[in-house]
Amino acid sequence: MSVFLLAHGAWHSGRSWERVVPLLESAGHRVLAPSLTGYGDKAHLLSPEVGLDTHVDDLVRLIDEADLTGVVLVGHSYAGAVISSAANQVPDRIAHLVYVDSTAPKDGETSVDALPELQGLIDLAAKTESPWLIPPPPEQPPPHGLFGVTDPADVAWLRTVISDHPVRCLQQPARLDNPAAHAISRTHIRCDGGNAEGFTLPPVPAVQPNGSPARVRELPTGHDCMITMPVELSELLLEAAVSP
């Protein structure tokens, strides 16, 4: 049995993994999909002080309190920075890192550094009454949809999940200064269909920090693959759990 800890991306909550959790559990694994501070059942904790460090603390605290070991730590989108920094703090608890349509930041790099297009969203937020909050992006015509989700029923459900994202999360740097974390193996899952127009993830480095060739898998769908292709995503996560 593996332990999967699923971290949601910006604007989302733990509910975004609802279609994936039972698939992993039915394969005999333990699965946790918490909402990070400011989202879902923790929406009441949203404040201008919520940032990347807050969300890293969320995961590290959960790992410690639940005494989790051998964790397959999965981060979607923005949470690539969250899981990287969390692994930096507790590398002995992490068996594998999975980056789902996300960047894998370098030490000292912010989300804006990794994806400069995000600065435009911050600039727009600065002109509003809540300059510390970025609202979810609008739905775009197919194939882009809402985070790559185009089915009307799925879009309607997703609207009940997403909420504003704190600017501070995109501006705080990742802390990746623990050499022990470099040894953790990684898998990158990229979605190659229908992502938001104008946003392109940088290519995955050819070599992992541990010196192994990069392990990259692709799904022919939009950004929120946990909604549009949960079965296929779950299969890739199960594959990652047994990868060296």
N, C-alpha and C positions, 0 to 999 in steps of 0.2 A: 504493500500500500504506500502510495505517495501522498504528500500533503501539498495541495495546490492553494496558493494565496493569490487571489485575483485582484489587481488594483485597477480601478476604472480611470478613464481619461478626463480631461477638462470638460466641464459642463455636465458631466454624467454623474451617476451614483452607482452604488453596488447593485442596484436593480438591473443595470444594463447587462449583467451576466446571467440573468434568470434562465435563459435557454441553454446555457452551457453547464451550469452547476449540476443539474440532475444527470446529465450525460456523463460527467466525470464521476459522480457519486455512484452511478449504476455500474461503472467499471471497477468499483471497489475502493475508491480513493476518498480521502477527507478533503473537503473543499471549503474555503472561507472566501467570501466576497464582500468585505465591509465597505460601507460608504466612508469616504474620507471627510475630515472636518469641513463643514460648510455645505454638505450635500446630503440628500436623502433624509434619513432619520437624525442626521447631525446638522441639518440646515440652520437650526437655531444658534449654532456656534459660529456662523459666518461673521467675519469682521475684517477691517482693513489690515489686521495683523496676520491673517491667515496667509501662509506662503508655502513654498516648497518644503522648508524645514518642518513646518507643521505636519504636513502629510507624511514626510519621512518618519517623524516621531510616531504618527499613528500606526504605521506598519511595524516599526521596531518594538513599540509597546505591546502590540498584539502578539508578535512572535515571542516576546519574553513572557508575557502573562499566560499565554497558552502553552508555553514551553514547547514550541514547535521546532523540529529538527528535520533535516532532509527536505527542505521546502523547495518546491518548484514555484518561483516567484515570477508572476506574470504581470506585465504592465502594458496597458493600452494607451497609445498616443502620448499625451503629456506625462503619463505615469512611467514612461521609460526613464525619466529623470528621477522619479520617486523610488523605483525599485533599485536603480543603480546606487543611489545614496544610502538606501536602507541596507543593501548588501555590503556596502563599505563599512557599516557599523557592526554588522553581525555576520561576517562571512562564513563563520563556522556553522551557522544554521541553514545556509542556502546550498542546495544541491545543483540548481540550474536556474538561469535567468532567461525569460522569454519576453522579447520585445515585439508586441503586436502592433504593427503599422506605426512604429514610433522611432525616434532617434535614440541612440545610445550616447549620451553626452560625455564629454571629456571633463577632467577635473577643472573646476572653476568656470565651466561653461553654463550659461543660462539657456532656458528654452528659446529665448529670442536669438541668442547667438547661434543656436543649432538650426533655427527656422526663422530667418529674419522677417518673413512675411507677417509674423505675429505682431511686429511693432506697429503695423497699420491699425490693428484692432485696439492696441493700447492708446494710440493717438486719438482714435474715435471716442474711446471711453473718457479720455481726458476732457472732452468737450461737453460732457453730460453732468447731471447733478450728482452722479455717483462715479467719480473718476477712478475709483479703485476697483470697479467691477466691470467685467466684459460680458455683455449678454450673449446668449447662444447665436451663432451665425444664422442667417435666414435660409429657408429652404430654397434650393436652386432647381431649375428645370432638369429632368432626367438627362444624362445618367447620374448627375451629381446628387440630387435630392437633398436630404437632411442628414449630414454625416454619411453620405453614400446610401442611405435608406430611401427607397422610392415607393415601395408598396404603401398605398394610402392607409391601410389599417396599422401597419408597422410605424408609419410616420406619426399617426395619431397617438399611438402608445408611447413612442419615444418622446413626444412633447410633454408627457406626464413625468418623464424621468429627468430631463435636462433642466438646468438652472444656471444662474450667473456664475462666472469664474473670477476669482480674485487676481488682479494684476500682479500682485506680489509673487504669486506662484511662478510667473513667467520671468521674473526678474532676479530671483535668488539663484545663486550658482550651485551647481551640483558639487558635492564633496566626495572625491574619489581618490583619496590619498593613502588608502590602506593596501599595501601590496598583496595581502592575503586574498583580497577580493578579486584580484586579477586572475587568479587560478580558476575561478568559477566558470564553467562552460556556459555557452549562450546559444540561443536559437533566435533568429529574426524571422518574423512572419510578416510579409508585405502584402497589402491589398492593392491589386493593380487595375481596379476598375471603378470609375465613378467617384473619385475623391473630389474634395472641394476645389473648384477652379482657382488657380493661382497659387496653390500650396503644393509643393513638391518636396518630399523627404530627400535628404542627401543619401547617396548610396551607402550601403553597408560596407565598412572597411573589410578588405580581403582577408585579414588575419585577426582573430580574436585576441584579446589581451593575454590569454594564456599561451599564445603562439600557435594555436590550431587554426586551420582554415575556417573561414566563416561558414556557419550553417544557416542557409537562407531558404525559406519556403514561401510559396506564393499562393494566394487565394484570388480567384477571378471575381472579385466583388468590391464593394465600396468600403469606406473606412470602418464602419461599425459592423465588422464581420461577425461579432458575437450575436448580432441580431439577424443578419441576412444569411449567414452560413454557419450556424452553431454546430452542426454535426461535423462538418469538415474542419472547423477550428478545433473542436474537441479532439478529433483524431490527431491533429498536429501537436496538441498539448500532451496527449498521451505518448506520442512518439518522443517528445522532448524529455519526458519523465524518465525514459530508459536510455537516453543518449549519454555517452561519456562526456 
